[in-house]
Amino acid sequence: MNPQVLAAVCPTMEEREVLLDRLGLREVCLIHYDIEEGNVRARTALNRFVFGRVEVRESNGSTKEYRYPGLVTEGAERIGQSVFMATPDLANRLIEKLRELGVQHSARKVYEPS
């Protein structure tokens, strides 16, 4: 379903949610980005943000592991290289990060079976 058609048919969020539920659909966002080849700083920061990271620290002869989850851990789905599908809240976080890093990107609302 086209987002503009959905907005015209269901002007309020409540009506929209009811219609999507009745149709068995949920709104997700498809995001594509393109990092310049030489921008290693942005690539590293974005990979950590999207995929998370693990840090191992030594203290008093023992090691401790710290896990920092990424968007994929929280439910974003990798579709292909530099392409992700995510719920609107996770998509907004990814888009904010891309803007912060100055990375070119595009996003589109799509609807998938719930």
C-alpha positions in Angstrom: 0.0 0.0 0.0 1.3 3.4 -1.0 2.0 5.7 2.1 0.2 8.6 0.5 -2.9 6.6 -0.2 -2.9 5.2 3.4 -2.6 8.8 4.7 -5.5 9.9 2.6 -7.7 7.0 3.6 -6.8 7.1 7.3 -5.9 10.6 8.4 -5.4 9.7 12.1 -2.7 7.3 13.4 -5.4 5.3 15.3 -7.4 4.7 12.1 -4.1 3.9 10.2 -3.1 1.3 12.8 -6.6 -0.3 12.7 -6.5 -0.6 8.9 -2.9 -2.0 8.9 -3.9 -4.5 11.6 -7.0 -5.5 9.6 -4.9 -6.0 6.5 -2.3 -7.9 8.4 0.5 -5.4 7.6 3.1 -3.5 9.6 5.0 -0.4 8.6 8.8 -0.7 8.3 11.4 1.5 6.7 13.8 0.5 4.0 17.1 2.4 4.4 20.0 2.5 1.9 23.3 4.4 2.5 26.5 5.0 0.7 29.7 5.7 2.5 32.6 7.1 0.5 35.4 4.6 0.2 38.0 6.7 2.0 35.7 7.6 4.9 37.0 5.0 7.4 35.9 7.0 10.4 32.3 7.0 9.3 32.4 3.3 8.3 33.8 2.2 11.6 31.4 4.3 13.6 28.4 3.1 11.6 29.4 -0.6 11.8 29.6 -0.3 15.6 26.3 1.4 15.7 24.5 -1.1 13.4 26.2 -4.4 14.5 27.3 -3.6 18.0 30.7 -4.4 19.5 32.3 -6.4 22.3 35.1 -5.0 24.4 37.4 -7.2 26.5 39.1 -5.5 29.4 41.7 -6.8 31.8 41.7 -5.8 35.4 43.6 -7.4 38.4 44.6 -10.5 36.3 41.1 -11.3 35.1 39.2 -10.3 31.9 35.8 -9.0 31.7 33.7 -8.8 28.5 31.4 -5.9 27.8 28.8 -6.2 25.1 27.3 -3.2 23.4 24.3 -4.2 21.2 23.7 -2.6 17.8 20.6 -2.0 15.8 20.7 -5.5 14.3 20.6 -7.0 17.8 17.6 -4.8 18.6 15.7 -6.0 15.5 16.9 -4.2 12.4 17.3 -6.6 9.5 20.1 -6.5 7.0 18.8 -6.9 3.5 22.0 -6.5 1.6 25.2 -4.4 1.5 24.3 -1.0 3.0 20.5 -1.8 3.0 18.5 -2.3 6.1 14.8 -2.8 7.0 13.7 -1.6 10.4 10.7 -0.5 12.4 10.1 3.2 12.4 11.8 3.8 15.7 15.0 1.9 14.8 15.0 3.5 11.3 14.8 7.0 12.9 17.9 6.2 15.0 19.8 4.9 12.0 18.9 7.9 9.9 20.0 10.3 12.7 23.3 8.5 12.9 23.8 8.7 9.1 23.1 12.4 9.2 25.5 12.9 12.1 28.2 11.1 10.1 27.4 13.0 6.9 26.6 9.8 5.0 24.4 9.9 1.9 21.2 7.9 2.4 17.7 7.3 1.4 14.7 5.9 3.2 11.3 4.7 2.2 8.3 3.5 4.1 7.1 0.0 3.1 4.5 -2.4 4.5 5.2 -6.1 5.2 3.0 -8.9 6.5 2.9 -8.8 10.3 
